Each structure stands twice: as C-alpha cells, then as structure tokens.
Amino acid sequence: MKFTKITASIGPNCEDKKTLCNMIKAGVNICRLNFSHDTGDIQGAKIDMIRSVSKQLNTPVGIMVDIQGPKHRIGDFETEKHYPLKVGQKFILDDDPTPGNESRVYLPDLDVMRSLSVGDRILLNDGKIELLVDAVFDDKIETTVVRGDEIWSRRGFNLPDTEVNTDILTDKDKKDLEYAITKNPDFVAVSFVQRAEDIANVRDFITMRTSHPIKIIAKIERPNAVERICDIATAADGIMIARGDLAVEVPFEQVPAISRHIIRECRKLNRPVIMATQMLSSMVHSEFPTRAEISDVANAAYLRADSTMTSEETTIGDNPVNVIETMNKILSYSDKDTIENPYDWSRIDNIPENDWSRSVSSMAHLNKAVAIVVFARDTDTATQIACRRPDIPIIAVCSDDFIANQLCLLRGVFPICSNVLFGKRDAFESVRQFGITVGKLVIVDDDKISLRTID
C-alpha cells in the first residue's frame, strides 16, 4: 500500500494489453496519454484498452489526457542540415514563410511577435541557444546570439521573460479535446498555463460539451505561472510540476525550491500535485536507475507529493514494467520512512485550527487508528483529508467508477467502487479488503465523524 501514486505515460512500448496489465499490477494508478503525439482515434483506442484492463483487474485506474497547448516553434530552413549560431552574431525572426538560413528564420506565431519587447530572451532547442531581442518591428524581430549552438527546422522555443497574449487552446487542442471528451477521461492536463483565466477557459470549453465532472490539471512550466501558483491552483483541480520546460525558463538551480513551494501551496489549497519529468530517465535503456534518480523519486515522497510521473521511461523505454516496479519499490520504502516524514503540522502554515479535515487526521493520529474510511459521494471529502497527509491509509468507498478513478491520484487514498458497501456503509468489510482486521477506524460519512474499533 504505497501512499505516493504513480502516473505513467503510455506510448509505443507499453500499448499492448499484456504490458499495460503488468504495469498496473506493478503500481500504476494514472495513465497519461500525450495528445502531442498520435491522432484522436489512436488515443481513443488506448483509452478503451485501459478501461478494459482496469475492469479485468478490478482495479480503479485514472486516465489523464494531456493536450499540447500553445507550443511555439520556428519555421523550416533551406536544407535539413543543422545551422550553427555563434555568440555575438545577429539573427532575425520574421513573418516571411520562405525557408530560413544562417541569418534568419520564419516565426509562424504572430502573437509571439506582438508580445516580445526589447531585452526579452528567446531560448531555442531546450535552452541550448539564447537570443536577446534588440529591436521589434511589425514584420520581424532582430536579435543577438548570447549562447550559441546548432539549430534546425521546427525547433521549439521558450520565452521566459514574455507573457504571450494567446489562447490557451490552439485549433489542434480544441479538436483533440472535443474528441477526448467523448471518451470520458478522468483528467485533462493543460499545457503552458500562464494565468487562472486559462483554466477557466478550458473548463468552459469542457462543460459546454459534457456533464461529466472532468478534473483539470494545470501544468506549471513558466515563470509567470509560478508567480501565480495560488490563483492557478485555486482555479484548477490539481497541479503538475512539469520540470522539463520549467528548468529551461527559470534557472535550473531554482527548480527544487520551486517544486517544494508548489507542493506546500497545493496542500493548503486542497489540490493534488504531480512531480514530473526525468524521474527515471536513465531507465529508457538501463535496467537500473542512477543513484541520483533514486533520491529524486524518494524526495518526491518525502515532500509528500501526491504522485510521481514517468515520461519516456515508459513510452519508449526498453522495459516499462521494470520502470514501474522500480519506482514502486522506491516510493513504498520512502513512504514508510517516518523519520523523514514526521506528523508535523508546523510544516504547513495557515491551516485553521478548526479545519474539519485536520480534525479528522488529528483524531486518527491521537487514537492510533489503522485507517480512515470515507464514504465518498464525490472527491471533495477524500481530497481535503488527503491534503492533511495523515500517516495511515484513507479508504474511500464510492458507488461511481468516475469518482474512484479520480481518487487514484490522491496520496494515501485507496478507492473501492462498490454499490453494496457504499449502500450499507460497511466500513469494516471495506478495510478487510486491504487486510486490515484489527484496530480503530475513523469513519467519515457526510457530516458525521465517528471512531469505531474492528476486532
């Protein structure tokens, strides 16, 4: 019963039913589908397969659709070769769609051209190239190369100093999301969020097309999103710390401190948080993780993130099942490390003394309860208790598969979907399914909180 959950990205090397089944057995709680790759119908087939395996294993599994968002890219060059950009040289980005060369390239996104100002930085090719804006015109941007490297067609770029006035949903995103909604995913992850209004726009788009309460996860990848984390987390249903693009747009040495800050704020606001990017990236080809990767995964558990996430390790890795087994081992041991995880409310400020979810966790701790049982009509009650991070399991009994799947993301929450148990409010039988046969239980049923003993 590991408390920290695993979100696994599903790709070419884990799309067959047998591999996916073994990954879920090994510890996967959420399956992430990256809509930057593959068409809607291909991703739809994966969703159907995940639902089938979940039913076969009688194990709730959440599905997260990750939409691409406004990823900015330059245009094409004259040939397929790589062009060296040298420190000090001038380089132009313009509105001319003809192929570029060593001195210029097409900038397809006019919103970017209108948003840039003199002194802004443009980072190309995952930050390997840095351009400084010298002049802004209606039809071009003149820059100087501050950090050089090779560049080639369709490279993505980041704008750490610039807030781009663009819609959060591109035409591709709208098409992808319209299709994805028909498959009833549990979560939608929104890329390159800059402000709370971005989340409101996505929520409006979804609610106009379905009555299913799909949860929205805001991916934090930009400095202005970090600055507005409280507003964004309040607007969203959860946060993903997308350390890849984030480490390009902010100084990389700041990413650990930013991650810790985000986790603390999410706990105050009752929002689950996912730690993502390169957690076990060496295992794309290696059988074993590096020592640093082991510490990175363990640290996510020590910080009490709700979930860690795999990316290329499972999508294109040689052995996705081994990756999940490895992550599961690290998390399971780290979750039990009470020396590093003391039950200490002083770690989180501004939680009211009379906060009811804090009272539930305190009751469980003071009475040495073995579990908290929640009869969940929705995800709210279990979410609030989980964000207090009690050191015992939260067993959430619900009657709706949709709720059970969404509860899979929450740290320390173990959902059971059973109309019988939910209808009878049978807490004892619920905990017995997890091998708990003796001890005290804190039971939360609507507005009633009780303490009972199972023996």
Secondary structure, DSSP 8 states (H G I E B T S, - for coil): --SSEEEEE--GGG-SHHHHHHHHHHT--EEEEETTSS-HHHHHHHHHHHHHHHHHHT---EEEEE---S--B---BSSSS-EEE-TT-EEEEES--S-BBTTEEE---HHHHHH--TT-EEEETTTTEEEEEEEE-SSEEEEEEEE-EEE-TT-BEE-TT------SS-HHHHHHHHHHHHT--SEEEESS--SHHHHHHHHHHHHTT--S--EEEEEE-SHHHHHTHHHHHHHSSEEEEEHHHHHHHS-GGGHHHHHHHHHHHHHHTT--EEEESSSSGGGGT-SS--HHHHHHHHHHHHTT-SEEEESHHHHT-S-HHHHHHHHHHHHHHHHT-TTTS---GGGS-S--TT-HHHHHHHHHHHTT-SEEEEE-SSSHHHHHHHTT--SS-EEEEES-HHHHHHHTTSTTEEEEE-HHHHHHT-HHHHHHTTT--SEEEEEEETTEEEEEEE-
